[in-house]
């Protein structure tokens, strides 16, 4: 197994310095412990069942990463040696799998145990105050937020307190435990215990349509973690009030006009006289509005057949300038 041999080579197992010697001993012990643990796993639950070799390799690397991280605080005499070994294992994991993508994107189709192993390793090294911890590519969305190019709001809720809700909550806690446990403890002691009743409503993504808010459903079932932490791009939603609101535009003749999708489509002021019987049935009224440069709908009242409607259109055309007729035909 290349992964295990990488950190227990002859250079580390038989070093000359005392620190290196301790690291070599720790590496051998952890290798033997991990190999023994793996041999006890049932074949059905092991990486042999995984669909492809790449996924199996990542899964095995993550298991070893978690194993080494869990071992660091167990023996006070070899804590520093085990922490140094963990740093090497994490560096190998990062250079092998996180050179161009973040860990959430890497494992978006894998078991969440890979995420838990990675964050446990990082947290353990930080607890030991280890420097030069390898970092994964930064989230494009979080970077945009820091730069003021995007804003992020977090909403936490659920559709009832059933077992699915609590199972997902437990999964999230287990995955990010080293970082969220202190926060959860603070929230529980300072807020939840003081609140006996509270109702939370989780708005859906559709509630934010057109408001420039992109909703990412994170969590085990949401599968939005890869988008949230993606280092490649940020997805922005349209803000309809900004996209479609009227604007001022100066045309080539120097005049200032209101600019709207309506005016761009028809080339007329953004005011429409809606069709309504009997107001917009008469040819004289309709032609007067058209001649004034505005758009109007011809009401259907009194036009009982195609011949009557065609006759009315022809009557209107005779009452307005030719250029207005041609413009209306184009639109």
C-alpha positions as CSV (number, residue, x, y, z in Angstrom):
1,X,0.0,0.0,0.0
2,X,1.8,3.1,-1.3
3,X,0.0,5.5,1.0
4,X,1.2,3.7,4.2
5,X,4.7,3.1,2.9
6,X,5.1,6.8,2.0
7,X,5.3,7.8,5.6
8,X,7.3,4.8,6.9
9,X,10.2,4.7,4.5
10,X,13.6,3.6,5.6
11,X,14.6,7.3,5.9
12,X,12.0,7.8,8.6
13,X,12.2,4.4,10.3
14,X,16.0,4.5,10.8
15,X,16.9,8.2,11.2
16,X,19.8,9.7,13.0
17,X,18.1,12.6,15.0
18,X,16.0,11.9,18.1
19,X,13.0,13.8,16.6
20,X,13.2,11.9,13.4
21,X,13.5,8.7,15.3
22,X,10.4,9.4,17.2
23,X,8.6,10.2,14.0
24,X,9.7,6.9,12.5
25,X,8.5,4.9,15.5
26,X,5.2,6.7,15.4
27,X,4.8,6.1,11.7
28,X,5.5,2.3,12.2
29,X,3.0,2.1,15.0
30,X,0.3,3.9,13.2
31,X,0.9,1.9,10.0
32,X,0.5,-1.4,11.9
33,X,-2.6,-0.1,13.8
34,X,-4.2,1.1,10.6
35,X,-3.4,-2.1,8.7
36,X,-4.9,-4.1,11.5
37,X,-8.0,-2.0,11.6
38,X,-8.5,-2.2,7.8
39,X,-8.2,-6.0,7.9
40,X,-11.1,-6.2,10.3
41,X,-13.4,-4.3,8.1
42,X,-16.0,-6.4,6.3
43,X,-15.3,-6.7,2.6
44,X,-18.8,-5.4,1.7
45,X,-18.1,-2.2,3.6
46,X,-14.5,-1.7,2.4
47,X,-13.2,0.3,-0.5
48,X,-13.3,-2.8,-2.7
49,X,-17.0,-2.1,-3.2
50,X,-16.5,1.4,-4.5
51,X,-17.3,2.0,-8.1
52,X,-13.9,3.2,-9.3
53,X,-10.2,3.2,-8.3
54,X,-10.0,7.0,-7.9
55,X,-12.8,7.0,-5.3
56,X,-11.3,4.0,-3.5
57,X,-7.9,5.8,-3.3
58,X,-9.5,9.0,-1.9
59,X,-11.5,7.0,0.6
60,X,-8.5,5.0,1.8
61,X,-6.4,8.2,2.1
62,X,-9.1,9.8,4.1
63,X,-9.4,6.9,6.5
64,X,-5.6,7.0,7.1
65,X,-5.8,10.7,7.6
66,X,-8.6,10.3,10.2
67,X,-6.7,7.5,11.9
68,X,-3.5,9.6,12.3
69,X,-5.5,12.6,13.5
70,X,-7.3,10.6,16.1
71,X,-4.0,9.2,17.4
72,X,-2.3,12.6,18.0
73,X,-3.6,13.3,21.6
74,X,-3.5,9.6,22.7
75,X,0.1,9.5,23.8
76,X,1.5,12.6,25.4
77,X,5.1,11.4,24.9
78,X,4.7,11.1,21.1
79,X,2.2,13.9,20.4
80,X,4.7,16.1,18.5
81,X,5.9,13.2,16.5
82,X,2.4,12.1,15.6
83,X,1.5,15.7,14.7
84,X,4.5,16.0,12.4
85,X,3.4,12.7,10.7
86,X,-0.2,14.0,10.4
87,X,1.2,17.2,8.7
88,X,3.0,15.0,6.2
89,X,-0.1,12.9,5.5
90,X,-2.2,16.0,5.0
91,X,0.4,17.5,2.7
92,X,0.3,14.3,0.6
93,X,-3.5,14.4,0.6
94,X,-3.6,18.1,-0.4
95,X,-1.0,17.8,-3.2
96,X,-2.6,14.6,-4.6
97,X,-6.3,15.7,-4.6
98,X,-6.6,19.4,-3.7
99,X,-4.2,21.1,-6.1
100,X,-6.9,22.4,-8.4
101,X,-10.2,21.8,-6.5
102,X,-11.5,22.2,-3.0
103,X,-12.4,19.3,-0.8
104,X,-16.1,19.7,-1.1
105,X,-15.9,19.6,-4.9
106,X,-13.6,16.5,-4.6
107,X,-16.0,14.5,-2.5
108,X,-19.3,15.8,-3.8
109,X,-20.1,12.3,-5.0
110,X,-18.3,10.5,-2.2
111,X,-19.1,9.5,1.4
112,X,-19.2,12.5,3.8
113,X,-16.7,10.6,6.0
114,X,-14.0,12.0,3.7
115,X,-14.9,15.5,4.6
116,X,-15.0,14.7,8.3
117,X,-11.5,13.2,8.1
118,X,-10.1,16.2,6.3
119,X,-11.5,18.8,8.7
120,X,-10.5,16.7,11.7
121,X,-6.9,16.6,10.5
122,X,-6.8,20.3,9.9
123,X,-8.4,21.1,13.3
124,X,-5.9,18.7,15.1
125,X,-2.9,20.4,13.5
126,X,-4.3,23.9,14.5
127,X,-4.8,22.7,18.1
128,X,-1.2,21.6,18.1
129,X,-0.2,25.0,16.7
130,X,1.5,23.5,13.7
131,X,2.6,26.0,11.1
132,X,2.5,25.7,7.3
133,X,-0.7,23.7,7.2
134,X,-1.6,23.1,3.5
135,X,-4.7,25.0,2.5
136,X,-7.2,24.0,-0.1
137,X,-8.2,26.4,-2.9
138,X,-10.3,29.3,-1.6
139,X,-14.0,29.4,-2.2
140,X,-14.8,31.8,-5.0
141,X,-18.1,32.7,-3.4
142,X,-16.5,33.5,0.0
143,X,-13.7,35.5,-1.6
144,X,-16.3,37.5,-3.5
145,X,-18.1,38.2,-0.3
146,X,-14.9,39.4,1.4
147,X,-14.3,41.7,-1.6
148,X,-17.8,43.1,-1.4
149,X,-18.9,41.6,-4.7
150,X,-21.4,39.2,-3.1
151,X,-23.2,39.0,0.2
152,X,-24.1,35.8,2.1
153,X,-26.9,35.1,4.5
154,X,-27.4,31.8,6.3
155,X,-30.9,30.4,7.1
156,X,-31.3,27.3,9.2
157,X,-34.7,25.5,9.4
158,X,-36.5,22.4,8.6
159,X,-39.9,21.0,7.7
160,X,-40.7,19.5,11.0
161,X,-38.7,17.8,13.7
162,X,-38.7,14.3,12.3
163,X,-36.0,11.7,12.2
164,X,-34.7,12.9,8.8
165,X,-34.2,16.4,10.1
166,X,-32.3,15.3,13.1
167,X,-30.2,12.7,11.1
168,X,-29.0,15.5,8.8
169,X,-28.3,17.8,11.7
170,X,-26.2,15.0,13.3
171,X,-24.4,14.4,10.0
172,X,-23.5,18.1,9.7
173,X,-22.3,18.2,13.3
174,X,-20.2,15.0,12.8
175,X,-18.6,16.3,9.6
176,X,-17.6,19.8,10.9
177,X,-17.4,18.9,14.6
178,X,-14.0,20.4,15.4
179,X,-15.1,23.8,14.2
180,X,-18.9,23.8,15.0
181,X,-18.9,22.1,18.5
182,X,-17.8,25.3,20.3
183,X,-20.3,27.4,18.4
184,X,-23.2,24.9,19.1
185,X,-22.2,24.8,22.8
186,X,-22.4,28.6,23.0
187,X,-25.7,28.8,21.1
188,X,-27.2,26.1,23.3
189,X,-26.1,27.6,26.6
190,X,-26.6,31.3,25.8
191,X,-29.7,31.2,23.6
192,X,-31.6,27.9,23.2
193,X,-31.8,27.1,26.9
194,X,-33.3,30.6,27.5
195,X,-35.9,30.1,24.8
196,X,-38.6,27.6,25.4
197,X,-40.6,28.2,22.3
198,X,-39.5,29.4,19.0
199,X,-40.8,29.0,15.4
200,X,-38.6,29.1,12.4
201,X,-39.9,29.2,8.9
202,X,-37.6,28.2,6.1
203,X,-38.3,30.2,2.9
204,X,-37.9,28.5,-0.4
205,X,-35.7,29.6,-3.2
206,X,-38.7,30.7,-5.2
207,X,-39.5,33.3,-2.6
208,X,-36.3,35.1,-3.6
209,X,-36.9,34.9,-7.4
210,X,-35.8,38.2,-9.0
211,X,-34.3,39.7,-5.8
212,X,-30.7,39.0,-6.7
213,X,-30.5,36.2,-4.1
214,X,-29.0,32.9,-5.1
215,X,-30.1,30.1,-2.7
216,X,-27.7,27.3,-2.0
217,X,-29.2,24.4,-0.1
218,X,-26.3,23.0,1.9
219,X,-26.2,19.9,4.0
220,X,-26.2,16.2,3.4
221,X,-29.4,16.2,1.4
222,X,-29.0,19.6,-0.2
223,X,-25.8,18.7,-2.1
224,X,-25.0,22.4,-2.3
225,X,-21.7,22.2,-0.4
226,X,-19.7,21.8,-3.7
227,X,-21.2,25.1,-5.0
228,X,-20.7,26.9,-1.7
229,X,-17.0,26.1,-1.5
230,X,-16.2,25.9,-5.2
231,X,-13.0,27.7,-6.0
232,X,-13.9,28.0,-9.7
233,X,-16.9,30.4,-10.0
234,X,-19.7,32.4,-8.2
235,X,-23.2,32.1,-9.5
236,X,-25.2,35.3,-9.3
237,X,-28.9,35.7,-9.7
238,X,-30.7,38.5,-11.6
239,X,-32.1,41.4,-9.7
240,X,-35.3,42.1,-11.6
241,X,-35.8,45.6,-10.1
242,X,-32.4,46.6,-11.5
243,X,-32.5,44.7,-14.8
244,X,-36.0,45.8,-15.8
245,X,-36.4,49.2,-14.1
246,X,-36.7,52.3,-16.4
247,X,-33.5,54.1,-17.2
248,X,-32.6,57.3,-19.0
249,X,-30.9,57.1,-22.4
250,X,-29.8,59.8,-24.9
251,X,-30.5,58.9,-28.5
252,X,-28.3,59.9,-31.5
253,X,-30.4,63.1,-32.0
254,X,-29.4,64.3,-28.5
255,X,-32.9,63.8,-26.9
256,X,-33.3,62.2,-23.6
257,X,-35.8,59.2,-23.4
258,X,-37.0,56.7,-20.9
259,X,-35.4,53.3,-21.7
260,X,-37.4,50.2,-20.9
261,X,-37.7,46.8,-22.6
262,X,-41.1,48.0,-23.9
263,X,-39.6,51.1,-25.5
264,X,-36.8,49.1,-27.0
265,X,-39.2,46.6,-28.5
266,X,-41.7,49.0,-30.0
267,X,-39.6,52.1,-30.3
268,X,-42.3,54.1,-28.6
269,X,-42.8,55.7,-25.2
270,X,-43.3,53.1,-22.4
271,X,-47.0,53.7,-22.1
272,X,-49.7,51.4,-23.6
273,X,-53.4,52.1,-23.9
274,X,-54.9,48.7,-23.1
275,X,-57.7,47.4,-25.2
276,X,-61.1,47.8,-23.6
277,X,-64.6,47.9,-25.1
278,X,-66.0,50.4,-25.9
279,X,-63.1,52.8,-25.4
280,X,-60.7,51.4,-28.0
281,X,-63.2,50.2,-30.5
282,X,-63.7,53.3,-32.5
283,X,-61.2,53.9,-35.4
284,X,-61.0,57.6,-34.6
285,X,-59.8,57.1,-31.0
286,X,-57.3,54.4,-31.9
287,X,-55.8,56.3,-34.8
288,X,-55.4,59.4,-32.6
289,X,-53.4,57.5,-30.0
290,X,-51.2,56.0,-32.7
291,X,-50.7,59.3,-34.4
292,X,-49.6,60.8,-31.1
293,X,-46.8,58.2,-31.0
294,X,-48.2,55.8,-28.5
295,X,-49.1,52.1,-28.6
296,X,-52.7,51.1,-28.3
297,X,-54.7,47.8,-28.5
298,X,-57.7,47.6,-30.6
299,X,-60.6,46.1,-28.6
300,X,-62.5,43.2,-30.0
301,X,-66.0,44.4,-29.0
302,X,-68.3,44.7,-32.0
303,X,-66.0,42.8,-34.3
304,X,-68.0,39.6,-34.8
305,X,-66.0,38.1,-37.6
306,X,-62.8,38.4,-39.5
307,X,-64.2,40.7,-42.2
308,X,-65.4,43.2,-39.5
309,X,-62.0,43.2,-37.9
310,X,-60.1,43.6,-41.2
311,X,-62.4,46.5,-42.1
312,X,-61.6,48.3,-38.9
313,X,-57.9,47.8,-39.3
314,X,-58.0,49.2,-42.8
315,X,-60.1,52.2,-41.6
316,X,-57.5,53.0,-38.9
317,X,-54.6,52.7,-41.4
318,X,-56.2,55.4,-43.6
319,X,-56.3,57.8,-40.6
320,X,-52.7,57.6,-39.6
321,X,-49.4,58.5,-41.4
322,X,-47.9,55.9,-43.7
323,X,-44.7,55.7,-41.6
324,X,-46.8,54.8,-38.5
325,X,-48.5,51.9,-40.4
326,X,-45.1,50.7,-41.5
327,X,-43.6,50.9,-38.0
328,X,-46.6,48.9,-36.5
329,X,-46.2,46.3,-39.2
330,X,-42.5,45.8,-38.3
331,X,-43.4,45.3,-34.6
